[in-house]
Amino acid sequence: MMSDASSVGGAAHLAGDKPGTARFWALALGSVGVVFGDIGTSPLYAFKESIHHMNVARGGALVPEDVLGVISLMVWSLIVVVTMKYVLLLTRLDNRGEGGTLSLMALVQRMVGRRTPLLFLVAICSAGMFFGDALLTPAVSVLSAVEGLAVIPELKGHVEPFILPVALTLLAGLFLIQKKGTTVVGRVFGPVCLVWFITLGALGIYHIIQDGLGIFSALSPHHAVLFLLTHQMLGFVVLGSVFLTVTGAEALYADMGHFGRKPIAVTWTWLVLPCLALNYLGQGAMVLAHPETTENPFFMMAPDMLQAPLVVLATLATIVASQAVITGAFSLTHQAVQLGLLPRLQIVNTSAHEHGQIYMPQVNYLLLAGVVILVLLFKSSSALASAYGVSVIGAMITSSVIAFIAVRRVWKKPLWLAALLMTPFLMVESVFLASNLLKVPQGGYVPLLIAGFMMLVMWTWTRGSRLLSQRTRNEVTLEDVIRGLDAKLPHVVRGTAVFLTADPDSAPTALLHNLKHNKVIHEKNVVLTVRTAQVPYKPDEKKVEIEEISEHFHKLTMTFGFMETPNVTYGLTLAKKTGLSFDIMSTSFFLSRRTLLADGTRGMPLWQDHLFIFLNRNATNATEFFRIPTSRVVELGTQIAI
């Protein structure tokens, strides 16, 4: 998932750098919370849900071979999916330091030269699946932590009615403080999760020593293979819960731009993986020695006097994990908007120093509403766990597909080598997907519905935008207008007029309306086009291109990276430094405001026309989105049937 860096984050371009020792460890500490917060909370529920299937099948009687098999599956899932796929392979497929599926899509698109249907389908599928994950992660993580209150002896039997209200209060508070920015929360990301991972490892070691070193035999993969061979259908069902072990692995790749590949790899290898493995081994050793602890093995790992502090620490850790996925949703949405997959949405920069720290109000409140509905609908972390996983494995498979294309197109490797690298991961993930699909009747349909709806929105917006561009493209070219003005120049007024257009070769509609109704032109006229590059960031010296086409007209092209927020005011400042002279106080910005009318007889079906019109109507206006001075804007309206 994509999330903001903390105060050490925003180091956005360090993926290929060799930072100094202090900087390296600062980045490593920051990655502990932001990158690994989600996967770090999996011990709260992954083993509990996996062993629950065995309890039901065995009538409550655990068999040591079953526990060893489940633990072996968990540990080797972490090794194969996270270590081998993400740490060793995908983090090396970066788009100038940035990771994530949309970033990789932009890289492949740049190499191919166009957006192919396969790239588009994979991109919107991945983004749709992520939004399902973004709704479920806060709900299942926070609720599972708060449920730990029921394990504390003094509260047992009394606290159950308060679990849902407490969880909802924490979640609502988390979403409501998003507008303050992530800097304050970011400062505690690393330290809280560092304590959390050390606690995970310490609890695991405690029970391994106390309940038996024999659990270490689970590290042999033969236990995992034997478990699947002997249990067949039941083993297949258990895999759906084992997969919860690796939820959050996408963050390794998506957050690479904030911290760099090496800090993430080192932190995973030497801290996160050992602590997770030790904790799962410890849970396994404990339930073998004390079968009654299977009800909630994680919290029962702690002695009675430490259970309350553990619940508090777990709650803080789940808030960090939730914060990471929320800011990840902001980051992904921002990229999708810039790449033309979603309509313009309000983007608020919450830091004057860090690129990635943004807040998107519409996305935030939609997530809040969705999370509250999910918690009220499912009521427990176990019920939510049935829904969890489908969207995550979907996102993983799409990343494997696009990585296969990238190995071929970006690394220019032969087909057989690309297949050799990616087929094993696709096979493992396909098995996980099939297992998770068994959860569809128990709630797995929820993330699929969310993902399907988001894919429909992105497809509708992309298709509608293309049709709208075709309908609004003027047959009159800018050169035709200039030739007409040379033949008969209308009244010239002082100042500069800037006409925003998506097609710099056609005459902007606002320019034609201005000539038709006002019968004037300005001394200086700038035809401005704002574009998004297939790279994360565009250096200032390459952001603006100026072309003089006549005495009164210039073409100005501003290009921003897909991780940047377009800023016309800043772009004009850069243009002024490169030779375009104008006075901002005597400059007017002419924009076209379109009123869309549904016409189901051509283009899209009527229902899709109405959906596109709804999205367009609720999109952030161009003035706010492109950071144009509102006091200098003139809008000219037109009606268009689509």
N, C-alpha and C positions, 0 to 999 in steps of 0.2 A: 504494500500500500504506500501511498505517497503522503508524507507528512512534513511539517516544518521542522527545521532544526531549532534547537534551543539557541542560547546566546553563543554557543560555539558552532552552531549549524551554519547555514548560509555560506559555508566554506565551499560554496557550490562547485568550484572547479578544481577541487583537490584530488579528484579521482586518480589522476595520473601524476600528481606532484609527489615530492618527497618532503613532507613537512618536518620541521624540527621536532626534537623529542617532546618538548612541552606541548606543542600544538597537536602532535600525534596523539598523546594521551588525553588531551582535552577532547579531541574528536572521538576517541574511543569511549570515553566516559559518556559523552553526549549520546552516542549510538546505543549505549546500554538501555536507555529508556525509550528513545524515539523509535529505534529500529526493532528492538527485541521486546518491547513492552507487551505486545500482543501474544507472541509465542511463549513469552515467559509466564503468562497466566494460565496456560493450558494445563499444568498439573492440578489446578483446582478442580477440573471436571473430566479430563481425558481418561485417566485410569479408572475413575469411579464409573463412568459410563461404559467403558470397555468390559470391566469385570462384572457389571450388572447383568449382561447377557449370559455370562457363564453361571452366575448365581441362579438365574431363572431356569436355565437348562438343567442344572445339577440339583435343583431343589434346595439351594443354600449350602450344599456341600462342595467346597473348593478342592480341586485336585492340583497338587503342586505343578504337574506338567502344564496345566492350563495357565497358571499364573506366569510360569517361565516363558511360555509361548507368547502371551500377551505383552509382557515386558520386552521380549526380544523383538517383536513386531514394532513396538514403539521406538526403541533405540535405533533399530535399523531404518525405520522411516526417517528419523532425524538425519541419519548418516547419508542415505541415498538421496532423499528429496532435497533437504536443506544444504548439506555439505557439498555433495557432488554436483547437484544441478545448479543451485544458486551461487554458492560461494566459489566453487572452482570453475564454473562455466559461464553462467549468465552475467555475473559481475564484470566479465571481460568483454561483454557486448554492450558498450556504452555509447551514447550519443553525445560526444564531447563532454564526458564526465557525468552525464545524467542517465539514470536508469528508469525502468518502468515500461510497461507494455506500450503505452501511447508514445513514449519517447523512442522506443525501439521501432515502432511503426513509422514514425517520422524519419528515422535514419534509413530504414529500408526503402521508404517512399522516395527519399532523396537519391538513393543509389539507383532505383528502378527508373526514376524520372516521372512517375505518376502514381496516383492512388488506385491500385487495382481493386476489383471487387472482393478478392480474397482478403487483402489487407484491410479494407473497410469493414468487412464482416467480422474479422478477428478482433479488430479494434473496438467496435461497438459491443461485441459480445464480452470482451474483457472488461470494458468500462461498466457495462450493465451488471456483470457479476460482482464487481467491486462494490457497487452501491448496495447490493444485497448484503455483502459482508459488512459494510459500514453501518448498516442498521442493526445487524445481529450482534456484532462484537461488543458494543457498549452494554446491550441488554443482557447477554449471557454472562459477560465477565463480572459486571457489578452485582448482578443478582446472585451469582454463585458465591461471591465474596461475602455478601450480606447474610446469605444462608448459613454461613459459619457461626453466626450468633446462636443458632439452635444447638450447636455442639457444646457450647460452654455450659458446664454443669449447673451453675447458679441460674442460668436463663432457660435451661431446657424445659420445654413444656409451657413456657410463658411468653416467649418472644415471637412465635410463629405468626400471629395476626399482624405484627408490625413489620415483617420482612418486606412485603411489597411497598408499603408507604415509605419506608426508609430508602429502599432502592430507587423508587421514583423521585424522591426528594434529591438524592445525590445526583441522579442523571439530569434532572431539570436544572439543578444548580450548575452542573458542568457545562451544559449547552448555553445557559444564560450568561456565563462569564466569558464566552468566546469573543465577544465584541471588545473585550479588554486586551486581546492579543495573547499570544502564547509565550511571551518573554518571561512573565512571572512563573507560569507553570513550567516553562522550559528549564528554569534554573534548578528545579528539583527533579526533573526527569531522570538524569543520570544517577544522582545520589540515592534516590528512593529505590530505583530498580537495581542498583548495585547491592544495596542492603538486602533486597528481595532475593536476588540470585544467590548471594552468600547464605541466606537463610534456607533456600531450597537445598543447596548442597549440604549444609550442616545437618538439617533434618534427615536427609537421605543417609549420610554417614552414620548418624546416631542409631538409626534403625537397622542398618546393615550390620553394624557391630553388635547391637543388642539382640537382633532376631536371626542372624545367621549369614555368614559370608557365602553360603552356597548360592545365593541369589546372583552372584557374579557369573554363574554359568549361563545366565540369560543373555550374556553378551555374545554368545555363539549363535550365528544365524540359523543353525540347524534346528534350534527350538522353534523359531518362527516358521520354518518350512514344515516341520513335523506337525505343528499346530494346525496349519492350513490343510495339510493332507489328511489328518485324522478327523477333523471336524467338518470339513467340506462346507455345507450351507451355513452352519453356525459360525464357522470361521470367516466366511464371506460377510456375514452380518456384523461380526465383531470389527472387521476392517473399517466399517463406516465410523465407528467410535475411535478406533486407533488413529484415524486420520486427524482427529482433533489435536493430536500431538503436534502437527506441523502447520496448523492454522496460524497465519501471520508471517509465513516464510516469504511471501511476496514483498514484504517490507525490506528485506535484505537487498533486493534489486532496486525497488522503487526509491529508496532513500539514499542510494549510493551517491547522488550528486551533492547531498548535504554533508557527507562525512568522508567520502572517498572509499575506494575498494579495500585498501589495506587495513585501515582501522576497523572496518566492519568484519573483515576476515579474521583478524587477530582476536577481536573480542568474542566472536562466535567460537573459534577454535579453543581458546584458552580459558574462557569464563562461562559463556552461556551453555554450550553443548555439554561440558562436564557437569555443570550444576543441574541441568535438566535430567541428564542420564542418571546421576546419583539419586535425585529425588524419586524418579520412577522406580529405580532399583530398591530404594528404601521403602516406598509404598508397597512394592511386591513382597519384600521380606516381612513387613509388618502384617499384611493380611494373611500370609502363610502361618505366621505365629499366632495371630489373633484374628480369626475369621470374622468376629463380630464387628470389626472396624470397616468392613466393606461399605457400610451405609454412607460414610463420608470420610474416606481414608486420608485425604490431605490434612484436614484440620485435626484429625485424631492422631496425627504424627507427633503433635506437640504435647508435652506434659500439661496437665490441667492448669497449672499456674501460668503457662505461656499461651494458652489458647486465645484469650482475649487480645493480647498484643498481636498475635498472629492474624486475627480477624482484621484488626486495624491496619496492619501492614498490607494484607491482601487487598483490602479495600482501596488503599492508596495506590497499590500496583495496578489494580484494574482501572482506576481513574486515569492513570498514566497511559495504559493501553488504549482506553477509550479516547483520550485526548489525541493520541497519535493517529487513530483511525479517522477522527473527525477532521483534523487538519489535513489528513491524507485525502479526504473527500473534497476539501476546498482546493487542494493542489490539483487533483485529477480533473475536477470540474473546470478549473482555470485552463488547464491544457486542452480540454475538450472544446471549450469556447474558442480558444485561440486557433485550434485546428479546424474550426467550422463544424463541429459535431453537435454543438448545443447553441441556443440563442445567447445573446449578450446578457450577462448577469452582473449585478452590482459587485464590485471588488473593492474592498477597503484594505489598504496597506496599513498594518498595525505596527510596523517598525520602520524607522527612517534609515536603518543601517543594513537590514537583512532583506535580500530579494524575496525569499520564500514565505515570509510571514504575512499572510493575508487572511481576511475574514470575509465570508460571503453570506450575508443575512438570509437570503432566500433558501440557500442550501442548508444553513444551520437550523432554521425553524422547520423545514421539511423533515430533516433528520430527527429532530426532537419529537415531532408529532409521530413519526414512524416508530421510534424506539418506545415511546409511551404505549402506543397501540400494541406493540409486540409483547411488552411486559404484562399488560392487562389481559392479553389474549392467551398467553401460554402459562403465566403465573409461577413458573419454576424454571430453574436453570436446566434441569433434566429434560423438561419438555422443549425448551429452546434448543438444547443440544441436538434434538432430532431434526430441527430445521437448519442448524448450523452445519456447515461443511459443504453443502451442495454448491453454493456460490463460490466458495474458496477453491474447490477443486476445478470448477469451471474456469476460473481465472488462471489457475496453474496450467491447465491444458492449452488455453489460448496462448499463454506465454511460451509454451514449448513449441507450438505450431509456428509462431512468428520468429522464434529463435532458429528453427530449422531453416526458414527462408533467409534469415540474416546470415547464417553460416554459409549458405550458398551465395548470396548476393554481396554481403559486406566483406566476409572473409575470403570469398571466391574459392571455396573448397568444392571438390567434386561431389556429385550426388551421393555416392556410396559412403563417403566420409561423414557428410551431414546426417545421413540416415543412421550410421553407426553411432554417432554422438547422441542423437535425440530420440531414436526409437526406444531404447530401454526406459527412458523417462516417460515417454508417452504410454508405454505398456503398463508401467507401474501406476501412472495416474489414471489410466483407463479403468484399471481394476478398482481403484479407489472411487472413481466416478460411479461405476456400476454398483458398488456397495452402498454409496451414499444415495443413489436413486431409490434404494429400498426404503429410505426414510420419507419419500415423497408423501405417502398417505398420512404419516404422523406429523407433518409440518414442513417437510422439505419442499413442498410446493410454494411456500412463502418466498424464499429467495429467488426461485424460478420465476414467480409472478413479478417480483420487483425487477429482476434482470430483464425479463421480457418487456415490461413497460418502458424501461429506460432505453432498450434497443429500439422500440417503436418510436419513442420520442426523437432519438438521434437520427433514425432513418427518415422520419417525417421532416425533420428540420433540414437535413442535408438535401433531400429531394426537393422540398419546397423552395429552399434557397436557390437551388440551381434553376428551377422553373421561373422563379421570380426574376433572377438575373437575366434569363432569356427574354422575358416579357418586357423588362424595363430597358433593355439595351437599345439605345437610340440608333436609328439608321443614319442619323446625321453625325458625322465624325467631327472631332475637334478641329481638324484641318479645314473642313467645309465652313465651319463657323468663322474661323480666322480669315479665310479668303473672303467671306461675305463682309466682314468688318473692314478689311482692307479696301474693299470697293466702296463701302458707304459706312463710315465711322459714326456711330451715334454719339450722344453727348458723353464726354469723359469727366468723371468726378474724381476728386482727390482720394487717396487712400489705397488700401489693398483689399481685394476680395479673395477669399479662399473657398474653393468649391470641392467638397468631399465627394469622391466617387470611387466605385470599385473597378471601373473600366476606364483607364486614362486615355484610351484612344477614341472613345465615344464622347460626344458633347454631354457634360453633366446636365441632368434635367433642371437642376436649380439655376444653372447658367442660362438655359433657354428661356425659363420662366422670367428670369430677371430682365433679359433682353426684350421679351414679349410685353411684359406688363410695365416695367420701369423705364425701358428704352434708354438705358445707360450702361456704360461699362466703367470699371475703375481704372485708375492709372496703371495699377499692377494687379494681375489676375493669376492666381496660383491654383492649378488643378492638382488636388492632393489625393494620393492613393495610399492607404495604410495596408501593409501586407504582413503576413506571419511567415517567418522562415521555418525551415525544417530542422533548425538547430535550437538548443535551449536559450542561448543568449546571443545577441548580436552586439559586437563592439561599437562604441559610439562613432568611430570614424567610418563605419560602414552602415550606419543606421539611415542616412539620408542620401538621396541622389537627386540632383537638380539638373534640369534640361531647359534651356531657353529656346522657345519655339517661335517667338515673335517679339516685337517691341513691347507689347502689353501682356504677354502670356508666358508663364513658366509651368513646367511639369515638375512636381515634387513627389517623390516616392519615399515613404518612411517604412522601414522594415524592422520589426521587433521579433525576438525569439519567442517560441511558444511557451516559455516559462516566465516571460515578462508581461507587464501590463502596458498596453499601448498608451502613450502620453504625447498627444499632438503638441501641447505647449512646450514640452521639453524638446521634441523633435524640431520645432521651429527655432528654438534657441540654437540647436546644432546647425540648422540650415543657415542661420544668420552668420555663424562663425565661418561657414564655407562659402559665403559670397552672396546670399540672397538678402538684399537690404529691404527692410520694411520697419514700420513702427507698429507695435502690437496694439497701441491705443487708437490707431486709425485703421485697424484691420477688422473686417467683418467676415464671419464664417457663414456660408450659405449651405443649408442642408435641405434635402428632400424628405418630407414626412409623408409616408405612404399609408393610405387607408385601403386595406385589402378586402375584397369581396369574394365570397365562395362561388365557384363555378365548377360543378362536378362533371361537366360535359367534356372537359379536356384536362390533361395533366393527371392530377391525383383524384381518387374517389372523393365524394362530397364530405364524408366523415373525416378524411385526412386533411382536406382543405380547412375544415373548421378547427382541427387540432393545430395545424400550422398557424392559422390566424390567431388562435388563443396564445400560442407560444410567442408569436411576433408582438402581440399586443402587450404581453407581460415582460418582454425583454427590456433591459435597461436602455434608455435612449442613447443615441450616438454621442450627444454632448457630454453626458456624464461618463460613458464608457471610455471615450477617447481623450478624456481630460481636456475638453475644449472650454475656454472661458465663457461661461453662460451669458455674460452681459454683452458678448460680441456676436451672438448667434442669431441668424435670421432663418426661419424655417418656411419652406414653400410646400404646400400640400398637393398630393395627387391621389386619384382613386385608380386601383388596379384590380382587375378580376383575375383570379388564379384558378 
